[in-house]
């Protein structure tokens, strides 16, 4: 296996990059829940993360770090409720969450993670 594996590479970015035993996911947005609530979008994003991690042979229990961007800190608790129900107990990653304007107005949350294989 090459020392760098790219999953779904495109002209601008890959959805995942694996280097040795570390997996880097691109920021995921709610493509299946555009314009929906923060709860529904967070669920959709986490489903994408689960799928991508599975495709490269790992899972959320191996998360090392997460960076979360949300468009409105007033919805922080709503996003956290979904995150807390999803994250692997006892295996919580380092995490940062900031308020930011995302690339398109129909998205309320974007999450990027790094995981061990």
SULKA-V242608 format. One record per residue. PHI is phi in whole degrees, -180 to 180 (* if undefined). Layout:
PHI
PHI
//
This chain:
*
-64
-72
-130
-117
-116
-106
53
-70
-129
-69
-107
-163
-107
-72
-149
-132
-112
-127
54
-110
-118
-113
-115
-101
-66
-58
-105
-118
-83
-63
-90
-143
-58
79
-79
-67
-58
-60
-66
-67
-63
-60
-65
-62
-67
-64
-63
-63
-57
-63
-65
-61
-62
-64
-105
87
-141
-155
-64
-71
-106
-62
-103
-151
-141
-121
-122
-115
-126
-81
-152
-62
-65
-105
-57
-64
-64
-66
-62
-61
-71
-58
-62
-74
-93
-61
-72
-56
81
-127
-69
-84
-62
-151
-130
-138
-133
-86
-155
-82
-88
-64
-141
-67
-79
-101
-109
-148
-138
-132
-121
-132
-125
-136
-85
-81
//
